[in-house]
């Protein structure tokens, strides 16, 4: 049972890492708002339009996997932090509607309206997803009462305070991670444009993309360092042999030290992200920085999520009712469910292979203005 719980926490962490890397779509959407040249804006939007469903699908898979493997987290977080998750959901609905209707004939709202929706999703979606992840480190105000499932008038296991997630959205530590994710997504979006959009002789457009890489990459690094400082200096929650949940100073920092293989993966991921950003800006012939940074993001985020649950660490601390804190062993599904789902993950290599094939077909050749004029479907 313990092995299955550890395995599924790794799967959840990996999906979280993939989701953050795919937020380059949202980051790119927040960048196109500043683009005044219609032809160039259309080129960037259509480059993102070929990929937006990957982010949306990964978000759904991430939520579904969480629900199946750790249902108590799903019911506690998704059911309790109502306003947080509803805001995230609405922002992604706006994204889907925008790509569907932005360039449709007879569009009564106008392209500008849907570009605004894309910008909202690019900003709000990234920040609030970062806030949701920050909640797993810095905790929330909730209480778990399993016996309440038998309460006929209100069969609710997890109870939150009256804000229902609003306090989490305005917590400074969570917002620090939220804005770090936002500027990371913008950096990845600029790196994606540099790698996948053929601007031909448009030197000004290429220069503008490199400028976005420098500015957003610099802000991201500063915010990420501030988040790491706040995280490593904060207390984590562990459970003693008698079941008592206690605070442990510098818990997450020591998790990286104790689980040295995860710490090494984290360091490699950070260095890959920095390499992708720095070389993409200074080497004018280098266009592959997106892949270095995206793979580095997957490694870094996966490592951070792993240390939030491994080594007897609460992956959703309750700051008001410490004994209600969630651990991977008290929040997971039954052994039968975890085992059956583990067999399903055998198909993951086939799914990843299919995604890689589709990605290659959709980006070969690179999108350009001449190719866009030949397309039947324009976003």
N, C-alpha and C positions, 0 to 999 in steps of 0.2 A: 504493500500500500504506500509506504513512504517513498519508494522508488518511483512509483507512478505520479505521486504528487510533485516530486522534484522534477520529473520529466515534463509534466504539464506546465509547471511554472516557467520552465525554460521555453516551451513552445509559446506561451503567452508573452514572455519577454522578447522573443524573436519577432513575433508578429507586431509588437509595439515598436521595435526598432525599424522594421520594414515600413510601418505606417508613418513614422516621423520622416524617414528618408523620402517617401512618396509625397510628403507635404510640399515638395518643390512646385507642385501644381498650384497650391494655394499661394505660395510665395511669389510665383510668376504672375498670378492674378493681381496681387497687390502692386506689382511693378508696372503693369500695362496702363494703370490709371495716369501715370505721368507722361505717357507717350502721346504726343500731339499729332504725329504724322499718321493719317488713316491707313495707308498701305502697310507701314511698319507695324502698327497696332494689330491689324488683321492677321499679319504673318505670325506674330507672337501668340495671339489668341488661338489660332488654329494649331499651332505647335502644341499648346497645352490641351486643346480640345481632343487631340488624339490620345491623351494620357489620363484625362480626369477620372475616367471610370475605374482605373486601377486604384487610385486613392480611395474612392468611394467604396469599392468592393472590399478592399483591405480593412477599412473601418468596420464594415458589416461583419467580416470574418473575425476580426479581433473581438468585437462585442459578442458574437455567437460563441466563440471559443471560451471566452470568460464565463458566459452563462452556463455552458455545458460542464466546464471543469471546476469552476469556483462559484457556484450559484449564490452562496451567501454574500460574496463581494458584489455580485451583480445586483442582488435585491437590495443590499445596503446602500451601495453607491448610486446606481441608476434610479432606484426608487426613492432614496432619501434626498440626494442632491438634485432635486427636481429641476430647479431653474438653470443650473449649470448644464445639464445634459439636454434640456429642451432648447437652450440657446445654441448649443452645438448642432443639434439636429436641424433647427430652422436654418442655420447658416449653410448647411450642406444641401438642404432642399432648394434654397435660393440658387446655389451653384448649378444643380441639375436642371432647373427651369431655365437658367440663363443660357447654358450651352444648347439647349433644345430649341429655344425661340429667338436667340439673339439676332440671327440673320434670316429668319423666316419671312417670306413675302407677307405684306399686310400687317407687319408688327406695329400695333397701335401704341405701344409704350415707348418705342424708339430704342436704338442701340445703346444710348447713354444709360438708360434705366438698367439694362441687363449688365452693362459694364460696372455699374454701381453695385449690383448684387454680387458680382464676382469679386469686387474689392472687399465687400463686407465679409464674404466667406473667407477670403485670403487673410484678412486681419482677425476677425472674431474667431473663426474656426481654429487658427493656429494658437492664438493666445489662450483660448479656453481649453483646448486639448492639453496644452502645457500645464494649465492650472489643475486639470483633472489628474495628471501624472504627479504634480507636486503634492496633491492631497495624499498620495500614497506614501510620501516621505514625512510630511509635516503634520498629517492627521486631520481629523474633522470632529465635529460635535455630534456624536450619535451614541445610542445605547442598543445593544442586542439583547432581546428577551425572547428566547426560543419558546418558552411556555405560552407566549401570547398567540401562537399559531392556533391554539385551542379556544381562543376568545372569539365567540361567535359574532359579537358586535364589531370587533376590530381585529381581525386576524393578521396583524402586522408584526413581523419579527423585529425589524430594526426601526427605531424611533429617532428622528432628528429634532433639532430645535426648530422654532417657528420660522426661521429664515429659509429652510429647505435648500441650502446650497449657496445662498447669496453671500454668506460670510466667507465661504471658501473662495468665491470669485473675487473678493476684495482683500484677501489675505496677502500681505506684501511678499512673503516667501514664495507663495504659489505664483503670484504675478511675476516675480523675478524669473522663474522658470518659463512662464507663459511667454514673456517678451523675448527670452532667449530663443525659444522655439520659433517665434515669429521671425526674428532676424535671421535665424538659421534657414528657415524656409525661403526667405527672400534671397539669401545667398545661393542656396541650391537652385532656385528658379533662374537666377542670372547665369549660373554655371550651366544649367540645362540649355538655355538660349544659346550660349556660346558654343556648345557642343552639337546642338541639333538643328539650329536654324542657319540656313545658307543666305547670308545677306549680300553676297556678291561683293560689289565695290562700295557698299554703303559703309564707309569708314567711320562716319559719325555714329551710326547705330552700334557698331562693334565697340567703339570707344565708350559709348554710354553704358553698354552692358558691363564692360570691365570696371567702370566707375562704380556701378552698383555692387559688383563683387567686392571691391575694396572697402566701400563705406559700410555696407551691411555685414560683411565678414568681420570687420574691425569691431563694430558694435556687438555682434554676436559673441565674439571671443571675450570681450569685457564683461558682458552679462553672464556668460557661462562660467567665467572664473568667479564672479560674485556669487552665483548659485552654488558652485562647489564649496566655496568658503562657508556659506550659510549651512549647507548640507553636512559638511564634515565637522562643523562646530556644534551641530544640533544633537539632541538626545534621540536615541532609538528605543524601541520597546522590545524586550525579550521576556521569555516565560521561564520561571524557575521550575525545578522538579516537582514542587508541590502545587504547581498550576498558577502561582501568583505572577502577575505581569508587572515587571519593574522597568524603570528607566535606566538606560545604559549610556553614559556620556560617550560622545564621538563614535557611536555605534557603526555608522555607515563607513567612516574612515577605516575602522578596524576590520570591517567586513572585507574591504578591498585588500587589506594586508593578510588577513587570515585565509581568504580564498584567493591566493596569489595568481592562479590561472585566470580568474576573472579580472583581477587588477591588471595583469599583463595585457589582456584583450582590450580593456578600457584604454590603456596607454597607447596601444597600437592604433586603435580607432581615432583617438584624438590627434595623433600625429598624421594620420592619413587625411583627416579633414583639413588640418593646417596646411599640409602639402598641396592639396587640391586648390585651396584658396590662394595661397601665396604664389605658386607657380603660374596659375591661370592669369593672375594680374601682371606679373613681371615678365613672363615669357610670352611674347606676342604670337608665337607659332603654336603654342600649346593649347589644345582644345579639349583634352580628356579629363580636365579637373573635376568634372561632374561625377565621374565614376569613382575617382579616388575619394571625394568627399562623401558621396552617397554610401559607399561601402563602409567608410569610416564611421558614418552616423549610425548605421545598423549595428556595428560592433560596440560603439560607445553606449547607445541607448539600451541595447540588450544587456550589457554589463551592469548598467545602473539599475535596471529593473530586476536583474537577478539578485543584486545585493539588497534590494528592498524586501525580499522574501526568504532568501537563504540564510543559513547560519542562525536559526532560531530568531528571526526578525519579523516583527509585525509589518505586513505590507499594507495595512490600513489601520493606523493607530487611532484610538478614540481618546481625545484629549480631555474629555469630561468624564468618561466612564472607562478607566484603563482596562478593566477586566473584559470589556467588550471588544478589544482590539482583535483584528483578524490576522490569523496565521495560515500558512498554506495547508496545515493539517486539520484545522478546525473549520475551514471555509470551503473545503473541496467536496466534490461529488463522491458517490460511493465507489468502492473498488471496482465493481462490475462496470459502472459507467466509464470510469477512467481507462479501464482495460480495453473495452470495446472501442472507445475513441482512439486509443493508442494504435490499434490496428488500422484505423482509417488513415492515420498520418503516414502510413506506408506509401500512400498515393501522392504525398507532397512533392517528391522529385518530379513526377509526371506533370503536376500542376505548374511547378516552377519552370520546367522545361517548356511547357506550352506558353507561359507568359513571356519567357525569353524569346521564343520564336515569333510571337505576335509583336513584341516590342521591336524586334529587328525588321520585320516586314513593314511596320508602320513608320519607321524612321529611315528606311533605305529606299530611295535617296533622301538626303536631308530636305526638309521643306524649304521651298523658295517661292518667290513671287510668281515666277513663270509656271511652277508646278501648281500653285494655288489657283491659277486661272483655268487649269484643266480639271480641277476637282468638281465633282457633281454635288458634294455636300460640303458647304462652308459653314463654319461656326460663327 
